[in-house]
Amino acid sequence: MIKRTLYFGNPYYLSLTNAQLVLRLPEVEKNDTLPERFKKEAYTSIPVEDIGIIILDHKQITITQALIEALLDNNAALITCDSTHHPTGLMLPLCGNTIQNERFRAQLDATEPLKKQLWAQTISQKIKNQAAMLGSRNIDNNYLIPLYRNVKSGDPDNCEATAAAYYWGNIFKSLPAVGSFKRFREGLSPNNYLNYGYALLRASMARSIVGAGLLPTLGIFHHNRYNAYCLADDLMEPYRPFVDKAVYSIIEDNGLNEDIPKEIKALLLKIPAMDVLMEGEKSPLMNATQRTAVSLVKCFEGEQRKLVYPEFI
């Protein structure tokens, strides 16, 4: 079963009752003119076990420690947003797997040649998915095909950067609303759309990594000392074109805004549930990230040599 992604952009009281997330409105709770019976009935509850990601996007949201504990016990990812309504914080459980110690050791003992081979697989699949994304929009992708077919161990030729320059220079050319586009995290829209989608993807991948019993901080390629989610940033690379696909479709259907209105956020929140092709079968993206993380465990433990990544349908 795919877990739910919940977004809260208004003042709420979030608490826990009988293993259910309970939503209450402050304006109802504080209104002394309303009968207590009405107050008790004016709430919504959601089973905690059904939740995969929660996004808190309002300064007047109150959440109880009991609910946070229950969410983390169920391996849910908790995202907080800043004053510009962009995701800025991520909370995950410290212990997400019963044999975590064993898997930590396998991860720590992974050799450099193995990590370089895994990174080559990752970049090859990322470029392949970028090519598929361009092809799905009738954009010439012939430049990318030899790149993903010839990625060497560790990507010493930096095929990733070469592909990125071509990909970002062409992806939005057929959308008049975008015009000339440059991919910068702090750049003009739709960079903010992409950032929002990537934040959801990162949370999903980090959640899957913890659930598989691995350290999200210890990457196979990324190793920034200030980055707590290096491994998530590694494994999410081949998934990024799926976020790009969602953003492209949103702009195509709804135009482009400098900010991200709530109706657009609602569409972006569907990214974890979008279908991808995984070993010949359709799978929701959130479930696919779990299979990728488990395949990495098997690579670290010597059971297999290939990571499982999604492809375009």
BELWOMO-V142001 format. One record per run of one state. SS is the DSSP state (alpha for helix, beta for strand, coil for the rest). FROM is the first residue (numbers start at 1). TO is the last residue. Records with the same first field share a line. If there is no record, write none. Layout:
SS: FROM-TO, FROM-TO
This chain:
coil: 1-3, 9-12, 18-19, 25-25, 30-35, 42-42, 57-61, 64-64, 74-76, 82-86, 92-99, 109-111, 137-141, 150-158, 171-190, 212-229, 236-236, 255-261, 269-270, 274-274, 279-280, 301-310, 312-313
beta: 4-8, 13-17, 20-24, 43-47, 51-56, 62-63, 77-81, 87-91, 275-278, 281-284, 311-311
alpha: 26-29, 36-41, 48-50, 65-73, 100-108, 112-136, 142-149, 159-170, 191-211, 230-235, 237-254, 262-268, 271-273, 285-300
